Amino acid sequence: MAGEHHDDLLTQSLLLDEIGQSVIGMDRNWRVTYWNRASERLYGFGASEVLGLTPVDLGIVGSLPATGPGPTGQEIVDRIAQDQDWSGELWMRHRTGREFPVHGTVSPIRGRHTVPVSIVAISKDITDRKHTEAILRRFSAMVESSGDAIIGADLTGKITSWNAGAARMFGWTSAEAVGQTHRLLTTRDAADFSDQVAARISSGTFVTGVEARWKHKNGSLIDVELTVSPVYGQEGERLGASAIARDITEIKRLKSEAAAERRRLLAAQEMAHVGSVEYTVTTGEIWHSEEFARILGMGPGESSSREWMLERTHPEDREPVRQVWRSLEAGQGTADFEYRFIRADGGERWLHSRIRSINGPDGKPHRFLDTVLDITDRKNAEQILEWQARHDALTGLPNRYLITEVLQGFLDRGARPVVMFVDIDRFKLINDGIGHGGGDKILRLLGDRLLKAVRAGDTVARFGGDEFIIVCENMLMRAAKLLAERVRDCVRAPFEVDGRQVFLNVSVGISLAGPDGTAESMLGGADTAMYRAKSTGGDASVIYDARMTRQASGRLDLESDLRVALDRGELCLDYQPVMDLDADAPIGFEALLRWNHREHGLIMPDTFIPIAEETGLILPIGAWVLRETLRQVQQWRTEVPGAGGLTAAVNISGRQLVAKDFPDVVEAAILAAGIDPAAVHLEITETVLMGEPDLPKESLQRLRRLGLGISIDDFGTGYSSLSYLKWLSARTLKIDRTFIWELGIDSHGGTVIELVVGMAKSLKMDVIAEGVETSGQLTELRRLGITLAQGFLWSEPLTSEQVPAWLNTQTALSRTQEFTPREA
């Protein structure tokens, strides 16, 4: 009987071994007594290695607690102790340490057996099953989390599966949908839809890209795109179908809007005269808008092609257009270009094309989209604007930009051009006399005359204002001089303007090309030479010399330095004594401006005063001279004994005199110095007075009311009248030094002085003789009745520091003369 039990256990073990199940026999202390070959393969231990050891000793269960979710070792022990079986999944460990899941059964052995086995553990590796289950779980999760509706149905059309995406999309829960037919979703207008899809599926093919309109639980319609595939069983029999539905409602809406937008775009393009054309590379198909046909002048039903377009492209533009298309075909992507197109009626139109390529799946251009704009009007306007930008609007002659290009072109070609600057003398007077309209007419007439005076091929341009430029190619100096004379001669004939004759003169500056000449340098040279010609009185021509530039540059540097000379303290005053000849004593001082330049040293007024006059710097400089002179003279009047009656003479320019605030400047200087206005003399040269015939009457009246004196300097060099002197209320006449130098040499000088003295007495004016240097001149002046004089005979101009000592010396001399008896 025991043998039978033993045989049964071995037989069962062998059977389990054949199907790969591990059989482990253990005694009541869990020591291994039996270990089949499947156990060797499953755990890596041979039978001889494990007999007498527990699973814990072998480490195949690790003290029996589960390493993952599952029962604990104590639960299994408790069940066996209660003489009950245990069955389930748990994690085991191979001798290499690899852990794996098994399905096991642990049972106590009931009855008696010849084999010392109290407990039998049967286990099978379920790693593959667990892996398959994990894959199925992931797939199920993917199905559930998909945004698309995934629906299964059997052969009768009943719904067998319904994922969360379907619930969200159509509103029915899985419980509500499963068991229903596809009629739950389809609409009446798709009655034959299921039959068509079923026929496709029954043929064993997938159905993709099918669009349908299905309904939501709330009655609304949803546009879907379907992918339907047949479902087969293990034996290959068809069980049903699976459908994936994607909501394309928004896509359909966007497509509809895009179509409407395209219609609006075509309408807008037609209004904006923009045409559209599409080229499909693979099929050669071409579509174009009606506006495109209108722009190109195509007839009804006439079709276009790229070859047709090229044939009608302007011959000069065909190759550039071909190059654009070659670049696009090579993958450039976009192109933006302009070209001319010849319409069937012969009309030429300027077109602007903007092409964009659309690539296919292979990355190569599949389609080209071209928008075409008729820009003929814009091009015509650009040509007009370009002409206007390079020509003078008044005369139609080239302007300074175009003439500069012409001149630089000659120089670049190695030619030896000549540049002439032609400027009308006293053109402001002409404008003032006949008005700007008449002046413009003269400029146009002068342009015409210059065109007739030059050679064929020479260029005449208007540089601006009343300046014209003539550029001549390959001309030598002698020919340039002759042309300049011809230009001046052609201008001398009278110009007829509004019934009156106007006569002109011009000054011409000539610049010849040098080895390193540029257009800019030649134009600058001719301009400099022209101003040199004007400085000589006008109606002349001068050839440019490099020294002119150096002089102009020096003058420019001097002007720049003069602008900061006052701030740097470089300007100073010297003082020339004015003598009373009867008392042989000083009665005042004339202030003389000097410039101690930090590099050039002492600079005299005749060098920098004209620059100050021209630039307007004379106003701040003159105001400083006035303030400093009055302050200094008042200081001597106060501090030097016997100098209380000294006067201060300050030279005033014409620009100061006509300034509206000049009386305010004078009054402020008098108040600041605290000097008696009667001691102040403003000296104005006779030539300045004649150059400013319209002196502001109100300013002169204010100056007279201040009580100061006005002196006419350099008298005799101008042409002032007695009435003008009387109107000015001048107090003093200062005879120019040229007449003083003639005394004793030329009787003419004495005669003029005698006349001036007589005139001054009749006007009750004082007379001062300037530039007295010899005792002979002094004797003659006394004979002529002159009582006031100044010059080197008494003193050269003194610095402010030298004046007090000089005054003390003169006081001492006067006292000595008082006690020296005169010869009888």
C-alpha positions in Angstrom: 0.0 0.0 0.0 2.9 2.4 0.9 4.5 1.5 -2.4 1.4 2.6 -4.2 1.4 6.0 -2.4 5.1 6.4 -3.3 4.5 5.6 -6.9 1.6 8.0 -7.1 3.7 10.9 -5.7 6.6 10.1 -8.1 4.2 9.8 -11.0 2.6 13.1 -10.3 6.0 14.7 -9.9 7.2 13.4 -13.2 4.0 14.6 -14.9 4.5 18.1 -13.4 8.1 18.0 -14.4 7.2 17.4 -18.0 5.0 20.5 -18.1 7.7 22.6 -16.4 6.3 22.9 -12.9 8.5 22.8 -9.9 7.8 20.2 -7.2 9.5 20.6 -3.9 8.9 18.2 -1.1 9.6 19.3 2.5 9.3 17.8 6.0 7.4 19.4 8.8 10.4 21.7 9.5 10.3 22.9 5.9 13.6 21.1 5.0 13.7 19.9 1.4 13.4 16.2 0.9 12.5 16.2 -2.7 13.6 18.5 -5.6 12.6 17.6 -9.2 14.4 18.6 -12.4 12.0 21.5 -13.1 13.0 23.0 -9.7 16.6 22.8 -10.8 15.8 24.7 -14.0 13.6 27.3 -12.2 15.9 28.1 -9.2 19.4 27.1 -10.4 20.2 24.6 -7.6 20.8 20.9 -8.2 19.0 18.3 -6.1 22.1 17.3 -4.3 22.7 20.9 -3.2 19.3 21.5 -1.6 18.4 18.4 0.3 18.2 19.1 4.0 18.0 22.9 3.5 15.0 25.1 3.9 13.9 27.6 1.1 15.0 30.3 3.5 18.5 28.7 3.7 18.6 28.6 -0.1 17.5 32.3 -0.3 14.9 31.5 -3.0 12.1 33.3 -0.9 14.2 35.5 1.4 12.7 34.6 4.8 9.4 34.1 3.1 8.2 37.7 3.1 7.0 38.8 -0.4 9.3 41.2 -2.3 6.3 42.7 -4.0 2.5 42.8 -3.6 1.3 39.4 -2.4 1.1 37.2 0.7 3.6 37.1 3.5 5.5 34.0 4.4 3.7 33.9 7.8 0.4 33.6 6.1 1.6 30.5 4.2 3.0 29.0 7.3 -0.2 29.6 9.2 -2.4 28.0 6.6 -0.2 24.8 6.5 -0.3 24.7 10.3 -4.1 24.7 10.1 -3.9 21.8 7.7 -5.1 24.0 4.9 -3.9 24.5 1.3 -2.5 27.8 0.1 -2.6 28.9 -3.5 -1.6 32.2 -5.1 1.1 34.4 -6.7 4.4 35.4 -5.1 7.9 36.5 -6.0 10.8 34.0 -5.9 14.5 34.4 -6.4 17.0 32.5 -8.6 20.4 31.6 -7.1 21.8 34.4 -9.3 19.6 36.9 -7.4 17.1 37.5 -10.2 13.6 37.8 -8.9 10.5 36.5 -10.9 6.8 35.9 -10.2 5.4 32.4 -9.8 2.0 30.8 -9.3 2.3 28.4 -6.4 0.4 25.9 -4.4 1.6 24.8 -1.0 -0.3 21.8 0.6 0.2 19.6 3.6 0.5 15.9 2.9 -2.4 14.0 4.4 -1.9 10.2 5.0 1.2 8.2 5.1 3.8 7.9 2.4 7.1 6.1 2.0 8.7 9.4 1.0 9.5 11.6 4.0 7.4 14.5 2.7 5.0 16.5 4.9 4.6 19.6 2.7 4.5 19.9 -1.1 5.1 23.2 -2.9 4.2 23.3 -6.6 5.2 26.5 -8.6 5.3 27.7 -12.2 7.1 30.7 -13.7 4.5 33.3 -14.8 6.9 36.0 -16.0 5.6 35.8 -19.6 2.0 35.9 -18.5 2.7 38.9 -16.3 4.5 40.7 -19.2 1.5 40.0 -21.4 -0.9 41.3 -18.8 1.2 44.5 -18.4 1.1 45.1 -22.1 -2.6 44.6 -22.1 -3.0 47.0 -19.2 -1.0 49.7 -20.9 -2.9 49.2 -24.1 -6.2 49.4 -22.2 -4.9 52.6 -20.5 -4.0 54.1 -23.8 -7.4 53.3 -25.2 -9.1 54.9 -22.3 -6.9 58.0 -22.3 -7.1 58.5 -26.0 -8.8 61.7 -27.1 -10.3 59.8 -30.0 -13.5 57.7 -29.6 -12.5 53.9 -29.9 -15.6 51.8 -30.4 -15.9 48.0 -30.9 -18.9 46.2 -32.5 -19.9 42.6 -33.3 -21.1 41.3 -36.6 -24.6 42.4 -35.9 -23.6 46.0 -35.4 -24.0 46.0 -31.6 -21.5 48.0 -29.7 -19.3 45.8 -27.6 -16.7 48.3 -26.3 -16.8 52.1 -25.6 -13.8 54.0 -24.3 -13.7 57.2 -22.2 -12.9 59.2 -25.4 -16.2 58.0 -26.9 -18.0 59.0 -23.7 -16.5 62.5 -23.8 -17.2 62.9 -27.6 -20.8 61.7 -27.8 -22.1 62.1 -24.2 -23.2 58.4 -23.6 -21.5 56.5 -20.9 -20.2 53.0 -21.6 -23.1 51.4 -19.8 -25.5 53.4 -22.0 -23.8 52.6 -25.3 -22.7 49.0 -25.0 -25.4 46.8 -26.5 -26.8 49.5 -28.7 -26.4 49.5 -32.5 -24.5 52.0 -34.6 -27.9 53.7 -35.2 -27.2 55.3 -31.8 -24.7 57.5 -33.6 -25.5 57.7 -37.3 -28.0 60.1 -38.9 -30.7 59.6 -41.4 -28.8 61.1 -44.2 -26.2 58.3 -43.8 -28.6 55.4 -44.1 -26.4 53.5 -46.5 -23.2 54.4 -44.7 -23.0 51.2 -42.6 -23.6 49.0 -45.6 -20.7 50.7 -47.5 -18.3 50.4 -44.5 -19.4 46.8 -43.8 -18.8 45.8 -47.4 -15.2 47.2 -47.2 -14.5 45.5 -43.9 -15.9 42.1 -45.2 -13.4 42.2 -47.9 -10.7 42.3 -45.3 -9.5 45.8 -45.9 -9.1 48.8 -43.6 -11.3 51.8 -44.1 -9.5 55.1 -43.5 -10.2 58.7 -44.0 -14.0 58.3 -44.1 -15.8 61.4 -43.0 -19.2 61.2 -41.4 -21.6 63.3 -39.4 -22.5 61.5 -36.1 -24.8 62.8 -33.4 -24.2 63.7 -29.8 -26.5 62.6 -26.9 -27.8 66.2 -26.7 -28.8 66.1 -30.4 -26.0 68.2 -31.8 -24.0 66.9 -34.8 -20.3 66.2 -34.8 -18.1 65.8 -37.9 -15.8 62.8 -37.5 -13.1 61.1 -39.5 -13.2 57.3 -39.2 -10.7 54.6 -39.3 -12.5 51.2 -39.3 -10.7 47.8 -39.1 -12.0 44.2 -38.9 -11.5 42.2 -35.8 -10.6 38.5 -36.1 -10.7 35.6 -33.6 -7.9 33.1 -32.8 -9.0 30.8 -35.6 -9.1 33.6 -38.2 -12.8 34.1 -38.1 -14.2 37.6 -38.3 -15.7 38.7 -35.0 -16.6 42.2 -35.7 -15.0 45.6 -36.2 -13.2 48.4 -34.3 -13.7 52.0 -35.2 -11.5 55.0 -34.3 -13.5 58.3 -34.6 -11.7 61.6 -34.5 -13.6 64.9 -34.0 -12.9 67.1 -37.0 -15.7 69.6 -36.4 -13.2 72.4 -35.7 -11.1 71.4 -38.7 -14.1 71.4 -40.9 -15.1 74.9 -39.5 -11.6 76.2 -40.2 -11.6 74.8 -43.7 -14.9 76.4 -44.3 -13.6 79.7 -43.0 -10.4 79.3 -45.1 -12.5 78.8 -48.2 -14.5 81.9 -47.4 -11.3 83.8 -46.6 -9.9 82.7 -50.0 -13.0 84.0 -51.7 -12.6 87.3 -49.8 -8.9 87.4 -50.6 -9.6 86.9 -54.3 -12.1 89.7 -54.2 -9.7 92.0 -52.3 -6.9 91.1 -54.8 -9.2 92.1 -57.6 -9.9 95.4 -55.9 -6.1 95.9 -55.3 -5.2 94.7 -58.8 -3.3 91.8 -57.4 -3.4 88.5 -59.3 -2.9 85.0 -58.0 -1.5 81.9 -59.8 -0.7 78.4 -58.6 1.6 76.0 -60.3 1.5 72.3 -59.3 4.9 70.7 -60.2 3.9 67.0 -60.3 0.7 67.4 -62.5 1.6 70.6 -64.4 -1.8 72.0 -63.4 -2.1 75.8 -63.3 -4.8 77.8 -61.7 -5.0 81.6 -61.9 -7.4 84.3 -60.7 -9.5 86.5 -62.9 -7.5 89.5 -61.8 -4.3 87.7 -63.0 -5.8 87.3 -66.4 -6.9 91.0 -66.5 -3.4 92.2 -65.5 -1.8 90.1 -68.3 -4.4 91.0 -70.8 -5.4 87.4 -71.4 -8.4 86.7 -73.6 -11.5 84.7 -72.6 -10.6 81.0 -72.1 -6.9 81.7 -72.7 -4.6 79.6 -70.4 -1.2 80.4 -69.2 1.9 78.4 -68.4 5.5 79.3 -67.3 6.7 79.0 -70.9 3.8 81.2 -72.1 4.8 83.8 -69.4 8.5 83.7 -70.4 7.7 84.2 -74.1 5.9 87.4 -73.2 8.5 88.7 -70.7 10.6 91.6 -71.8 13.7 90.3 -73.6 16.0 92.1 -71.2 14.2 90.4 -68.2 13.8 86.8 -69.4 17.2 85.5 -68.2 16.8 87.0 -64.7 13.3 85.5 -64.5 14.6 82.1 -65.6 17.3 82.3 -62.9 14.6 83.0 -60.3 12.7 79.8 -61.3 15.9 77.7 -61.3 16.6 78.9 -57.7 13.0 78.1 -56.6 13.2 74.6 -58.1 16.5 74.1 -56.3 14.7 74.7 -53.0 15.2 78.4 -52.4 11.7 78.6 -50.9 10.7 82.2 -51.8 11.4 84.8 -54.4 10.5 88.5 -54.7 11.3 90.2 -58.0 10.2 92.7 -60.6 10.0 92.3 -64.4 8.4 93.7 -67.5 5.6 91.9 -69.4 4.5 92.6 -72.9 0.7 92.2 -73.3 -0.9 90.9 -76.5 -1.9 94.5 -77.4 1.8 95.5 -77.2 1.4 97.4 -74.0 4.3 97.1 -71.5 3.5 96.5 -67.9 5.8 96.3 -64.9 4.9 93.3 -62.6 6.0 92.5 -59.1 6.0 88.8 -58.3 6.2 87.2 -54.9 6.5 83.4 -55.1 6.4 80.9 -52.3 7.1 77.2 -52.7 5.3 74.4 -50.8 7.3 71.2 -50.4 6.0 67.7 -50.7 6.8 64.8 -48.3 10.1 64.2 -50.2 11.2 67.8 -49.2 11.1 68.9 -52.9 8.9 71.7 -54.2 5.4 70.4 -54.9 3.5 73.6 -55.6 4.3 77.3 -56.2 2.1 80.1 -55.1 2.6 83.4 -57.0 1.0 86.8 -56.3 1.4 89.3 -59.1 1.0 93.0 -58.7 0.8 95.5 -61.5 3.3 98.2 -60.5 3.4 100.1 -63.8 2.1 103.3 -62.2 4.5 103.1 -59.4 7.4 102.6 -61.7 6.4 105.6 -63.8 6.2 107.7 -60.7 9.6 106.4 -59.5 11.2 107.5 -62.8 9.7 110.9 -62.4 10.9 111.1 -58.8 14.3 109.9 -59.8 14.5 112.6 -62.5 13.4 115.2 -60.0 15.9 114.0 -57.4 18.8 114.5 -59.9 17.6 117.7 -61.6 16.9 121.2 -60.6 13.1 121.9 -60.4 13.5 125.6 -61.5 15.8 125.3 -64.5 15.5 121.6 -65.4 19.3 121.4 -65.3 21.2 118.6 -63.5 21.5 119.3 -59.8 24.5 119.0 -57.5 24.0 115.3 -57.0 23.9 114.4 -60.7 26.8 116.8 -61.5 28.9 115.2 -58.8 28.3 111.8 -60.3 29.2 113.1 -63.8 32.4 114.6 -62.5 33.4 111.5 -60.5 32.7 109.4 -63.6 35.2 111.5 -65.6 37.8 111.1 -62.9 37.2 107.4 -62.6 37.8 107.0 -66.4 41.1 108.9 -66.2 39.8 111.9 -68.0 41.1 115.4 -67.0 37.9 117.4 -66.3 37.6 121.1 -65.6 35.0 122.5 -63.1 33.7 126.0 -63.3 31.7 127.7 -60.5 29.6 130.5 -62.0 28.0 132.9 -59.5 25.9 136.0 -60.2 27.3 139.2 -58.7 25.0 141.1 -56.4 22.0 138.7 -57.1 20.4 139.7 -53.8 20.1 143.3 -55.1 18.4 141.9 -58.2 15.9 139.8 -56.2 15.2 142.8 -54.0 14.7 145.0 -57.1 12.5 142.8 -59.3 11.2 140.3 -56.8 11.9 136.6 -56.5 9.6 135.7 -59.4 11.8 137.9 -61.7 14.9 136.5 -60.1 13.7 132.9 -60.9 13.1 134.0 -64.5 16.7 135.3 -64.7 18.0 132.0 -63.4 16.2 130.1 -66.1 17.4 132.5 -68.8 20.9 132.3 -67.5 20.8 128.5 -67.6 19.7 128.6 -71.3 22.6 131.0 -72.1 25.2 128.8 -70.4 24.0 125.8 -72.4 24.6 127.7 -75.6 28.0 129.0 -74.4 29.6 125.6 -73.6 30.8 122.9 -75.9 28.7 119.9 -77.0 29.2 117.2 -74.3 29.9 119.7 -71.5 27.4 119.6 -68.6 25.7 122.6 -67.1 24.1 122.2 -63.7 22.5 124.5 -61.1 24.3 124.0 -57.8 21.8 126.0 -55.7 20.8 129.7 -55.3 22.5 131.7 -58.0 25.4 129.3 -58.4 25.8 127.2 -61.6 28.4 124.6 -62.4 30.0 123.7 -65.7 31.9 120.4 -66.0 34.0 119.9 -69.1 35.9 116.7 -70.1 39.5 116.8 -71.2 40.1 120.6 -71.2 43.4 122.4 -70.7 44.0 125.6 -68.8 44.0 127.9 -71.9 40.8 126.5 -73.2 39.2 126.8 -69.7 40.2 130.5 -69.5 38.7 131.1 -73.0 35.4 129.3 -72.0 35.2 131.4 -68.8 35.5 134.6 -70.8 32.9 133.3 -73.2 30.6 132.6 -70.2 31.1 136.1 -68.9 30.5 137.6 -72.3 27.2 135.7 -72.9 25.9 137.1 -69.6 26.6 140.7 -70.4 23.7 141.1 -72.8 20.6 142.4 -71.0 18.0 140.1 -69.7 14.4 141.0 -70.6 12.2 140.5 -67.5 8.7 141.8 -67.3 9.3 144.6 -69.7 12.6 145.8 -68.2 16.2 145.2 -69.0 18.4 143.7 -66.3 22.2 143.6 -66.7 24.3 141.0 -64.9 27.9 140.2 -64.2 29.2 136.8 -63.0 32.3 135.6 -61.1 33.8 132.4 -62.3 36.0 130.0 -60.3 38.0 127.4 -62.3 39.4 124.1 -60.9 41.6 121.8 -63.0 41.9 118.1 -62.3 45.0 117.2 -60.2 46.6 113.7 -59.8 44.7 113.0 -56.6 41.6 115.1 -57.4 38.1 113.9 -56.4 34.8 115.3 -57.3 34.5 116.9 -53.9 37.9 118.5 -54.0 37.4 119.9 -57.5 34.0 121.4 -56.6 35.5 122.9 -53.4 38.4 124.3 -55.3 36.2 125.9 -58.0 34.0 127.4 -55.2 37.1 128.8 -53.4 38.3 130.4 -56.7 34.9 131.8 -57.4 34.9 133.6 -54.0 38.3 134.9 -54.7 37.0 136.3 -58.0 34.1 138.0 -56.1 36.5 139.4 -53.5 38.3 141.3 -56.2 35.1 143.1 -57.1 33.3 140.5 -59.3 33.0 140.1 -63.0 36.2 138.1 -63.1 37.5 134.6 -63.4 40.1 133.0 -61.2 41.9 129.6 -61.5 42.1 127.7 -58.3 45.4 127.4 -56.5 46.1 125.2 -53.5 47.2 128.2 -51.5 43.6 129.4 -51.6 42.6 126.4 -49.6 45.4 126.9 -47.1 44.3 130.5 -46.7 40.7 129.5 -46.3 41.7 126.7 -43.9 43.7 129.2 -41.9 40.8 131.6 -41.8 38.5 128.8 -40.7 40.9 127.8 -37.9 41.1 131.5 -36.9 37.3 131.7 -36.7 37.1 128.6 -34.6 39.8 129.9 -32.2 38.0 133.3 -32.1 34.8 131.7 -30.8 36.6 130.6 -27.6 39.1 133.4 -27.3 36.9 135.5 -25.0 36.4 132.5 -22.7 40.1 131.7 -22.7 41.0 135.3 -21.7 43.0 135.8 -24.9 41.4 139.1 -25.8 42.8 142.2 -24.1 42.7 146.0 -24.5 45.4 148.6 -25.1 44.8 152.3 -24.6 45.8 155.2 -26.9 45.9 158.5 -25.1 44.0 161.5 -26.6 45.9 164.7 -26.0 44.7 168.3 -25.4 47.2 170.3 -27.5 46.6 173.6 -25.6 47.2 172.0 -22.2 49.6 169.4 -23.5 47.8 166.9 -21.3 45.7 163.7 -21.8 42.0 164.1 -21.7 41.0 160.5 -22.4 41.9 157.1 -24.0 40.7 155.2 -27.0 40.4 151.5 -26.3 42.2 149.2 -28.9 41.3 145.5 -29.0 44.1 143.0 -29.2 44.2 139.2 -29.5 47.0 137.3 -27.8 46.6 133.9 -29.6 48.1 131.0 -27.6 49.9 129.7 -30.8 50.2 132.7 -33.1 50.9 135.4 -30.6 49.7 138.9 -31.0 47.0 139.3 -33.7 46.0 142.8 -34.8 42.3 143.9 -35.2 42.4 144.2 -39.0 43.0 140.4 -39.1 40.2 139.2 -36.8 37.6 142.0 -36.7 36.3 141.2 -40.2 35.8 137.6 -39.1 34.0 138.7 -36.0 31.8 141.0 -38.1 30.9 138.2 -40.6 30.2 135.5 -37.9 28.3 137.8 -35.5 31.0 137.3 -32.8 31.4 141.0 -32.8 28.3 141.3 -30.7 29.6 139.4 -27.6 33.1 140.7 -28.1 32.0 144.3 -28.6 29.8 144.1 -25.4 32.9 142.9 -23.5 35.1 145.7 -24.9 32.5 148.2 -23.9 32.1 146.9 -20.3 35.9 146.5 -19.8 36.8 149.9 -21.2 34.3 151.8 -19.1 35.2 149.9 -16.0 39.0 150.5 -16.5 38.7 154.2 -17.3 36.4 154.8 -14.4 38.9 153.0 -12.1 41.6 155.5 -13.3 39.3 158.4 -12.9 38.8 157.4 -9.3 42.2 156.2 -8.3 44.7 158.2 -10.3 45.3 161.8 -9.1 44.3 164.4 -11.7 42.5 161.8 -13.9 39.0 162.5 -12.8 38.0 164.0 -16.2 39.3 161.3 -18.5 37.0 160.2 -21.3 36.6 156.7 -22.7 36.4 156.1 -26.5 35.1 152.7 -27.7 34.9 151.6 -31.4 31.5 150.3 -32.4 30.8 148.2 -35.5 27.8 148.6 -37.8 26.5 145.2 -36.7 26.4 146.4 -33.1 24.8 149.7 -34.0 21.8 148.1 -35.8 21.3 145.4 -33.0 17.9 146.1 -31.3 19.3 145.7 -27.8 22.4 147.8 -28.3 21.2 150.8 -26.3 20.4 148.4 -23.4 24.0 147.0 -23.7 25.5 150.5 -23.5 23.3 151.6 -20.6 24.1 148.4 -18.7 27.9 149.0 -19.2 27.6 152.6 -18.0 25.7 151.6 -14.9 28.0 148.7 -14.1 31.1 151.0 -14.4 29.5 153.9 -12.5 31.0 156.3 -15.1 29.5 159.7 -16.2 27.8 159.1 -19.6 29.3 162.4 -20.8 32.7 160.8 -20.5 31.8 158.0 -22.9 32.4 158.3 -26.7 31.2 155.7 -29.2 33.4 155.8 -32.3 31.8 154.8 -35.6 33.8 154.9 -38.8 32.5 157.0 -41.7 32.5 154.0 -44.0 30.3 152.0 -41.6 27.8 154.8 -41.4 27.6 155.0 -45.2 27.2 151.2 -45.3 24.2 151.4 -42.9 22.0 154.2 -44.3 19.0 153.0 -42.4 20.2 153.2 -38.8 17.5 152.6 -36.3 16.3 156.1 -35.3 14.9 155.0 -32.0 18.3 153.5 -31.0 20.1 156.7 -31.8 17.6 158.7 -29.9 18.0 156.5 -26.8 21.8 156.9 -27.0 21.5 160.6 -27.2 19.2 160.6 -24.2 21.9 158.7 -22.2 24.1 161.8 -22.6 27.1 160.0 -24.3 29.0 161.3 -27.3 29.2 159.9 -30.8 32.4 160.3 -32.8 32.9 159.8 -36.5 36.1 157.9 -36.9 38.4 158.0 -40.0 36.5 161.0 -41.2 37.4 162.0 -44.8 37.5 158.5 -46.2 33.7 158.3 -46.9 31.0 160.5 -48.4 28.9 161.6 -45.5 26.9 164.7 -45.9 26.5 167.7 -43.5 22.8 167.0 -43.0 23.6 163.4 -42.1 26.2 164.5 -39.5 23.7 166.9 -38.1 21.0 164.2 -37.9 23.4 161.9 -36.1 24.1 164.7 -33.5 27.8 163.5 -33.6 30.0 165.3 -31.0 33.4 164.7 -32.5 35.1 164.2 -35.9 38.3 162.2 -36.0 40.4 163.1 -39.1 41.9 160.0 -40.8 45.6 159.5 -40.4 46.2 159.5 -44.1 45.6 163.2 -44.2 47.9 163.7 -41.2 50.8 161.9 -42.9 50.4 164.3 -45.9 51.1 167.4 -43.8 54.3 169.0 -44.8 54.5 166.8 -47.9 51.3 167.5 -49.8 49.4 170.7 -49.5 46.2 168.6 -50.2 46.3 167.1 -46.7 46.4 170.6 -45.0 43.5 171.8 -47.2 41.2 168.9 -46.3 42.0 169.4 -42.6 41.3 173.1 -42.8 37.9 172.3 -44.4 37.1 169.7 -41.8 37.9 172.2 -39.0 35.8 174.8 -40.5 32.8 172.4 -41.0 33.2 171.2 -37.4 33.2 174.7 -36.0 30.0 175.5 -37.9 28.4 172.3 -36.5 29.9 172.9 -33.0 31.8 169.7 -33.1 35.3 168.8 -31.7 38.0 167.6 -34.1 40.7 165.0 -33.2 43.7 164.3 -35.4 44.7 160.7 -35.5 48.1 159.2 -36.2 50.3 162.2 -35.2 53.9 161.0 -35.1 56.2 164.0 -35.7 56.7 167.4 -34.1 56.4 168.9 -37.6 52.9 167.4 -38.0 52.0 168.8 -34.5 53.2 172.3 -35.4 51.1 172.2 -38.6 48.0 171.0 -36.8 48.3 173.8 -34.2 48.5 176.2 -37.1 45.3 174.8 -38.6 43.5 175.2 -35.3 43.5 171.6 -34.2 43.3 171.3 -30.4 42.9 167.5 -29.9 45.2 164.8 -31.2 46.5 161.3 -30.6 49.4 159.3 -32.0 52.9 157.8 -31.4 54.3 161.3 -30.8 52.9 161.1 -27.2 52.7 157.3 -26.7 52.2 154.0 -28.4 49.1 152.1 -27.1 49.5 151.2 -23.5 48.4 148.2 -21.5 46.1 148.8 -18.6 48.9 148.2 -16.2 51.1 150.9 -17.9 48.5 153.6 -17.9 48.6 154.8 -14.2 52.4 155.3 -14.3 52.2 157.1 -17.7 49.4 159.4 -16.3 51.6 160.2 -13.3 54.5 161.1 -15.6 52.3 163.4 -17.7 51.1 165.1 -14.5 54.7 165.7 -13.4 55.6 167.1 -16.8 52.7 169.5 -16.8 53.7 170.8 -13.4 57.3 171.3 -14.6 56.0 173.2 -17.7 53.9 175.4 -15.5 57.1 176.7 -13.7 59.2 176.9 -17.0 59.0 180.4 -18.6 58.1 180.3 -22.3 60.4 182.0 -24.8 59.2 185.4 -25.9 
